[in-house]
Amino acid sequence: MKSLIVYYSKTGNTEKVARSFARGLGGEIDWVKLDLSPEGILKGFQPKFTLDARPYDLFCLGAWVMVMKVHPFLAAYIRECKNLEGKKVAVFLTGGASFSRNHAYEDLLHILEEKKVKLIGFSYTPTLLGLTLTKGKLKKMEQFGRDMRRIMEQGD
Ligand SMILES: Cc1cc2nc3c(=O)[nH]c(=O)nc-3n(C[C@H](O)[C@H](O)[C@H](O)COP(=O)(O)O)c2cc1C
């Protein structure tokens, strides 16, 4: 199984979550850490940051929640991504507070709707700015990764 993990992390919480998720997921994984300019261009990567999703069985997207929404860098990335239609997608978000989960999830569904992907899993980790990103929560992310692998192995 070949997966792509695309994530954006400013203070490191989403990065830790992404690493734990990847440990559980296993298989072959390519990584893209988003570092976008305000115009949504991926710095130092490609002049126009489209990425072809075709070679990947599973497309994994991670970001932190900003003003109760999926971070605009990830949202911009998804909108620009080519050949996402019909792809299996797993999403993990982190946010300071639990109450942002549902708002962010609604926002995510709205963004993904335009792309017609198959969302096979969603995870939200509350961090309280990193203070509550415990080993237990990282273990849960590893389990989320294993769950995604099992779903992929079972097929449709
Ligand atoms: C400008 C800004 C806005 C934020 N807005 C929210 C928010 O609306 N809801 C929330 O739960 N957390 C919010 N947070 C907290 C981050 O989502 C949280 O700390 C996250 O884990 C950071 O991830 P990172 O360490 O990968 O950058 C905000 C943080 C910043 C800096």
The ligand as an SDF file (V2000), in Angstrom:
LIG
                    3D

 31 33  0  0  0  0  0  0  0  0999 V2000
   -4.1870   31.8850   15.2200 C   0  0  0  0  0  0  0  0  0  0  0  0
   -4.6310   30.6100   15.8880 C   0  0  0  0  0  0  0  0  0  0  0  0
   -5.9720   30.2670   15.8570 C   0  0  0  0  0  0  0  0  0  0  0  0
   -6.4160   29.1020   16.4860 C   0  0  0  0  0  0  0  0  0  0  0  0
   -7.7380   28.7970   16.4390 N   0  0  0  0  0  0  0  0  0  0  0  0
   -8.1780   27.6740   17.0570 C   0  0  0  0  0  0  0  0  0  0  0  0
   -9.5670   27.3310   17.0500 C   0  0  0  0  0  0  0  0  0  0  0  0
  -10.4260   28.0240   16.5010 O   0  0  0  0  0  0  0  0  0  0  0  0
   -9.9500   26.1940   17.6760 N   0  0  0  0  0  0  0  0  0  0  0  0
   -9.0560   25.3770   18.3180 C   0  0  0  0  0  0  0  0  0  0  0  0
   -9.4600   24.3370   18.8550 O   0  0  0  0  0  0  0  0  0  0  0  0
   -7.7370   25.6630   18.3420 N   0  0  0  0  0  0  0  0  0  0  0  0
   -7.2700   26.7910   17.7290 C   0  0  0  0  0  0  0  0  0  0  0  0
   -5.9450   27.0770   17.7480 N   0  0  0  0  0  0  0  0  0  0  0  0
   -5.0080   26.1590   18.4210 C   0  0  0  0  0  0  0  0  0  0  0  0
   -4.2970   25.2100   17.4600 C   0  0  0  0  0  0  0  0  0  0  0  0
   -5.1900   24.6220   16.5330 O   0  0  0  0  0  0  0  0  0  0  0  0
   -3.6150   24.0640   18.2510 C   0  0  0  0  0  0  0  0  0  0  0  0
   -2.7170   24.5870   19.1870 O   0  0  0  0  0  0  0  0  0  0  0  0
   -2.9270   23.0840   17.3050 C   0  0  0  0  0  0  0  0  0  0  0  0
   -2.6690   21.8580   17.9810 O   0  0  0  0  0  0  0  0  0  0  0  0
   -1.6200   23.6220   16.7490 C   0  0  0  0  0  0  0  0  0  0  0  0
   -1.0290   22.6720   15.8950 O   0  0  0  0  0  0  0  0  0  0  0  0
    0.4900   22.6980   15.4950 P   0  0  0  0  0  0  0  0  0  0  0  0
    1.3230   22.5870   16.7820 O   0  0  0  0  0  0  0  0  0  0  0  0
    0.6720   21.5110   14.6340 O   0  0  0  0  0  0  0  0  0  0  0  0
    0.7800   23.9890   14.8030 O   0  0  0  0  0  0  0  0  0  0  0  0
   -5.4930   28.2480   17.1520 C   0  0  0  0  0  0  0  0  0  0  0  0
   -4.1330   28.6070   17.1720 C   0  0  0  0  0  0  0  0  0  0  0  0
   -3.7080   29.7720   16.5580 C   0  0  0  0  0  0  0  0  0  0  0  0
   -2.2380   30.1330   16.6020 C   0  0  0  0  0  0  0  0  0  0  0  0
  1  2  1  0
  2  3  1  0
  2 30  2  0
  3  4  2  0
  4  5  1  0
  4 28  1  0
  5  6  2  0
  6  7  1  0
  6 13  1  0
  7  8  2  0
  7  9  1  0
  9 10  1  0
 10 11  2  0
 10 12  1  0
 12 13  2  0
 13 14  1  0
 14 15  1  0
 14 28  1  0
 15 16  1  0
 16 17  1  0
 16 18  1  0
 18 19  1  0
 18 20  1  0
 20 21  1  0
 20 22  1  0
 22 23  1  0
 23 24  1  0
 24 25  2  0
 24 26  1  0
 24 27  1  0
 28 29  2  0
 29 30  1  0
 30 31  1  0
M  END
$$$$
